[in-house]
């Protein structure tokens, strides 16, 4: 996976390569999907959710450039794979998952594999985890049409956020940098993912 999908996508930072080589991706997918764990595409989870394809995740991590002293908020943690990868590059990870069954399984699997610096929080994705913030880095593991103000408020000044902004069937990963309370976005690369609950566009009022 690393040699055929990650490195060819110009992701060469050693901490990312080492983390993705070290974390057994098959442990973090549904049991019936384990043969698909290393395919070059997303792996289906329950409720229409997916585990991001390796290339997309690796390029998001490359753009975020997480440091060993940083606290990361992982929104839409699913069964815990991304949190496990982040646990090897960050000081601590708060992984938020609103599907109670997936959150419970993620917590168990992360514990079995020694990811002791990850805390799994079961709760609405769009609320994040304000009591554990503010965060140096926020990684949103799924599609969004907007970033809720409550999530933006949990990012430190000087922090970075990565999300897949969807417009219909098309999407692009954007990286946001926060300065003086304002997040400025830049387009990083094209990618798609199902919209996460709570990250849809706010309905506009029409007379």
Secondary structure, 3 states (H helix, E strand, C coil): CHHHHHHHHCCCCHHHHHHHHHCCHHHHCCHHHHHHCCCCCCEECHHHCEECCHHHHHHHHHHHCCCCCCEEEEECCCCCHHHHHHHCCCCEEEEEECCHHHHHHHHHHHHHCCCCCEEEEECCHHHCCHHHCCEEEEEEEEEECCCCHHHHCCEEEEEEEEEEEEECCEEEEEEEEEECCEEEEEEEEECCCCECCCCCCCCCCCC
